[in-house]
Amino acid sequence: MNSFEVFEVYKECRSFRNSIFEFTKSLHKEETFRLKDQLIRASRSITANIAEGYGRFHYQENIQFCRQARGSVY
């Protein structure tokens, strides 16, 4: 495999990230710097951790980044 972008989990997480971004557009203005920002950062973290884990040399490091991605989902 040449890229992490071929993984189904990455594709699903990217779709989830886009859904979160669309959802945050509907939040009230007062939530902009609280809930909205936190949701966007967490959803970006999911795909970023999958990508970073893919680039690691050892399998155990990849697993750790996948665990961090799972934490961002929750």
Secondary structure, DSSP 8 states (H G I E B T S, - for coil): ---GGGSHHHHHHHHHHHHHHHHHTTS-GGGIIIIIHHHHHHHHHHHHHHHHHHT-SSHHHHHHHHHHHHHHH-
